[in-house]
């Protein structure tokens, strides 16, 4: 979170005529990060929970088909060094503008790897910041994370299923943070989040399908 704050600070200092909103923005992101940590713990602490029976929200839109590798139960995603270089950002650039500042981050544990890429696209007032995160672990670890966190997210708010992205995927909107797409396949758990550079800016309605395209490019780039 500190590195992300530095990235936003650098962006706001170089954006001509822009008034920094760093403190409020970082406060929202810090809240989201805390919620993510808590929901992950909740999802993983009940592996024996029964099937998810919460009804889907009405009015879910049909996602644009995304080309991804076929699902497989084997561990087939690489523990790469960087994530940013795997991403095709054209779906976001078409809406927000060209990519700007970017930062890769990597954290290793005994049996898993967490990759993170933070990128700004476009300029104030209508630009966005993308946060892409990939967790690569043991065989079938992606499904374990996905099912636990999906169960919790459905209790927090409506989700929209996304077809033909990995072995499972959905999108949701957090009013404080932005729009997110979550997907998994084999030993990969992946999230792509878009947040407005200026708080309160309305994000495009077709953003989930565009973020799904970025998620698909990450899957292709990390595929063994």
C-alpha positions as CSV (number, residue, x, y, z in Angstrom):
1,X,0.0,0.0,0.0
2,X,2.9,2.4,0.7
3,X,4.4,1.8,-2.7
4,X,1.0,2.4,-4.3
5,X,0.7,5.6,-2.4
6,X,4.1,6.7,-3.7
7,X,3.0,5.9,-7.3
8,X,-0.1,8.0,-6.9
9,X,1.8,10.8,-5.3
10,X,4.3,10.9,-8.2
11,X,1.3,10.9,-10.7
12,X,-0.5,13.8,-9.0
13,X,2.7,15.9,-8.9
14,X,3.3,15.5,-12.6
15,X,-0.3,15.9,-13.8
16,X,-0.7,19.5,-15.1
17,X,-3.4,21.5,-13.2
18,X,-4.4,18.6,-11.1
19,X,-5.4,19.0,-7.5
20,X,-4.0,16.1,-5.4
21,X,-6.6,13.8,-3.8
22,X,-4.0,11.4,-2.4
23,X,-5.1,11.3,1.2
24,X,-8.8,10.5,0.6
25,X,-7.8,8.1,-2.2
26,X,-5.3,6.2,-0.1
27,X,-7.8,6.0,2.8
28,X,-10.3,4.3,0.5
29,X,-7.7,1.9,-0.8
30,X,-6.5,1.1,2.7
31,X,-10.1,0.3,3.7
32,X,-10.4,-2.0,0.7
33,X,-7.1,-3.8,1.5
34,X,-8.2,-4.4,5.1
35,X,-11.6,-5.8,3.9
36,X,-9.7,-8.1,1.4
37,X,-7.5,-9.5,4.1
38,X,-10.5,-10.1,6.4
39,X,-12.6,-11.7,3.7
40,X,-9.7,-14.0,2.7
41,X,-9.3,-15.2,6.3
42,X,-13.1,-15.8,6.5
43,X,-13.2,-17.7,3.2
44,X,-10.3,-19.9,4.1
45,X,-11.3,-20.6,7.7
46,X,-14.4,-22.6,6.7
47,X,-13.2,-25.1,4.1
48,X,-16.1,-27.4,5.0
49,X,-18.8,-24.9,4.3
50,X,-21.7,-26.2,2.2
51,X,-22.5,-25.2,-1.4
52,X,-23.1,-21.5,-2.0
53,X,-26.9,-21.0,-2.1
54,X,-27.2,-17.2,-2.2
55,X,-29.3,-16.2,-5.2
56,X,-27.7,-14.2,-8.0
57,X,-28.6,-10.6,-8.4
58,X,-31.1,-9.9,-11.1
59,X,-30.1,-8.1,-14.3
60,X,-26.7,-9.6,-14.7
61,X,-25.3,-8.7,-18.1
62,X,-23.8,-11.2,-20.6
63,X,-20.1,-10.9,-20.8
64,X,-18.2,-10.6,-24.0
65,X,-16.5,-14.0,-24.7
66,X,-12.8,-13.9,-23.8
67,X,-10.2,-16.3,-25.3
68,X,-8.3,-18.1,-22.5
69,X,-6.5,-21.4,-22.1
70,X,-8.8,-24.4,-21.4
71,X,-9.1,-25.2,-17.6
72,X,-7.0,-28.1,-16.2
73,X,-6.7,-29.5,-12.7
74,X,-2.9,-29.6,-13.0
75,X,-0.6,-26.8,-11.8
76,X,0.1,-25.1,-15.1
77,X,0.9,-21.5,-14.3
78,X,4.4,-20.3,-13.9
79,X,5.8,-18.5,-10.8
80,X,7.1,-15.6,-12.9
81,X,9.1,-12.6,-11.8
82,X,6.9,-9.8,-13.1
83,X,3.3,-9.4,-14.0
84,X,3.1,-6.0,-15.8
85,X,4.9,-7.3,-18.8
86,X,2.3,-10.0,-19.4
87,X,-0.7,-7.6,-19.6
88,X,-2.4,-6.4,-22.8
89,X,-3.7,-3.0,-21.7
90,X,-5.5,-2.1,-24.9
91,X,-9.0,-2.7,-23.5
92,X,-8.3,-0.1,-20.8
93,X,-6.4,2.3,-23.0
94,X,-9.3,2.4,-25.5
95,X,-11.5,3.8,-22.6
96,X,-9.1,5.8,-20.4
97,X,-6.1,6.6,-22.6
98,X,-2.5,5.3,-22.8
99,X,-0.7,3.6,-19.9
100,X,1.6,5.7,-17.7
101,X,3.4,4.9,-14.5
102,X,3.6,1.3,-13.6
103,X,5.1,-0.8,-10.8
104,X,5.7,-4.5,-10.3
105,X,5.8,-6.2,-6.9
106,X,6.5,-9.8,-5.9
107,X,6.2,-11.7,-2.6
108,X,7.2,-15.4,-2.2
109,X,6.2,-17.9,0.4
110,X,7.1,-21.6,0.9
111,X,4.6,-22.9,-1.7
112,X,3.1,-19.8,-3.4
113,X,3.9,-16.6,-5.2
114,X,2.0,-13.3,-5.1
115,X,2.5,-11.0,-8.1
116,X,1.2,-7.5,-8.3
117,X,1.1,-4.8,-11.0
118,X,-0.1,-1.2,-10.5
119,X,-0.5,0.9,-13.6
120,X,-2.1,4.3,-14.4
121,X,-4.1,4.7,-17.6
122,X,-5.2,8.0,-19.0
123,X,-5.1,11.4,-17.2
124,X,-7.1,13.3,-14.7
125,X,-10.0,13.8,-14.4
126,X,-11.1,10.7,-16.3
127,X,-8.1,8.4,-16.0
128,X,-7.9,5.2,-13.8
129,X,-5.4,3.2,-11.9
130,X,-5.3,-0.6,-12.5
131,X,-4.3,-3.0,-9.8
132,X,-3.7,-6.6,-11.1
133,X,-2.9,-9.3,-8.6
134,X,-2.0,-13.0,-9.3
135,X,-1.5,-15.7,-6.7
136,X,0.2,-18.8,-8.0
137,X,0.4,-21.9,-5.8
138,X,0.0,-25.6,-5.6
139,X,-2.3,-27.6,-7.9
140,X,-6.0,-26.5,-7.5
141,X,-5.0,-23.7,-5.2
142,X,-6.8,-21.2,-7.4
143,X,-10.2,-22.9,-6.9
144,X,-9.7,-23.0,-3.2
145,X,-9.1,-19.2,-2.9
146,X,-11.8,-18.4,-5.5
147,X,-14.6,-20.4,-3.8
148,X,-13.9,-19.1,-0.3
149,X,-13.6,-15.4,-1.4
150,X,-16.6,-15.6,-3.8
151,X,-18.8,-16.9,-1.0
152,X,-17.9,-13.9,1.2
153,X,-18.2,-11.4,-1.7
154,X,-21.8,-12.5,-2.5
155,X,-22.7,-11.7,1.1
156,X,-21.3,-8.2,0.8
157,X,-23.0,-7.3,-2.5
158,X,-24.2,-8.4,-5.9
159,X,-21.8,-10.1,-8.3
160,X,-22.1,-10.8,-12.1
161,X,-20.9,-14.0,-13.5
162,X,-18.4,-13.9,-16.5
163,X,-18.4,-16.6,-19.0
164,X,-15.4,-18.2,-20.7
165,X,-12.7,-16.7,-18.5
166,X,-10.6,-19.4,-16.9
167,X,-12.4,-22.0,-14.8
168,X,-14.7,-19.4,-13.2
169,X,-15.0,-15.6,-13.0
170,X,-17.2,-12.8,-11.8
171,X,-17.2,-9.0,-11.5
172,X,-18.4,-6.7,-8.7
173,X,-18.4,-3.0,-7.9
174,X,-17.2,-1.5,-4.6
175,X,-18.4,2.1,-4.3
176,X,-15.2,3.1,-2.4
177,X,-12.7,1.4,-4.7
178,X,-14.1,0.7,-8.2
179,X,-14.8,-2.2,-10.4
180,X,-13.1,-5.6,-10.0
181,X,-12.9,-8.9,-12.0
182,X,-12.0,-12.1,-10.2
183,X,-11.0,-15.3,-11.9
184,X,-9.2,-18.6,-11.3
185,X,-7.8,-21.5,-13.3
186,X,-5.9,-24.5,-11.9
187,X,-3.2,-23.1,-9.6
188,X,-3.9,-19.4,-10.4
189,X,-6.1,-16.9,-8.6
190,X,-6.4,-13.5,-10.3
191,X,-8.0,-10.1,-9.7
192,X,-8.1,-7.0,-11.8
193,X,-9.4,-3.8,-10.2
194,X,-9.9,-0.4,-11.8
195,X,-10.2,2.7,-9.6
196,X,-10.8,6.3,-10.8
197,X,-7.9,8.7,-10.5
198,X,-10.3,11.3,-9.3
199,X,-12.6,10.1,-6.5
200,X,-16.3,10.2,-7.5
201,X,-15.7,9.8,-11.2
202,X,-18.2,7.5,-12.8
203,X,-16.6,4.4,-14.4
204,X,-17.8,3.1,-17.8
205,X,-20.6,0.5,-17.7
206,X,-18.6,-1.9,-20.0
207,X,-15.6,-1.9,-17.8
208,X,-16.0,-5.5,-16.5
209,X,-15.7,-6.9,-20.0
210,X,-12.6,-4.8,-20.6
211,X,-11.0,-5.9,-17.3
212,X,-11.8,-9.5,-18.3
213,X,-9.7,-8.9,-21.4
214,X,-6.8,-7.8,-19.3
215,X,-7.3,-10.8,-17.0
216,X,-7.2,-13.1,-20.1
217,X,-3.9,-11.6,-21.2
218,X,-2.4,-12.2,-17.8
219,X,-3.5,-15.9,-18.0
220,X,-1.9,-16.3,-21.4
221,X,1.3,-14.6,-20.2
222,X,1.6,-16.7,-17.1
223,X,0.6,-20.0,-18.7
224,X,3.4,-22.7,-18.6
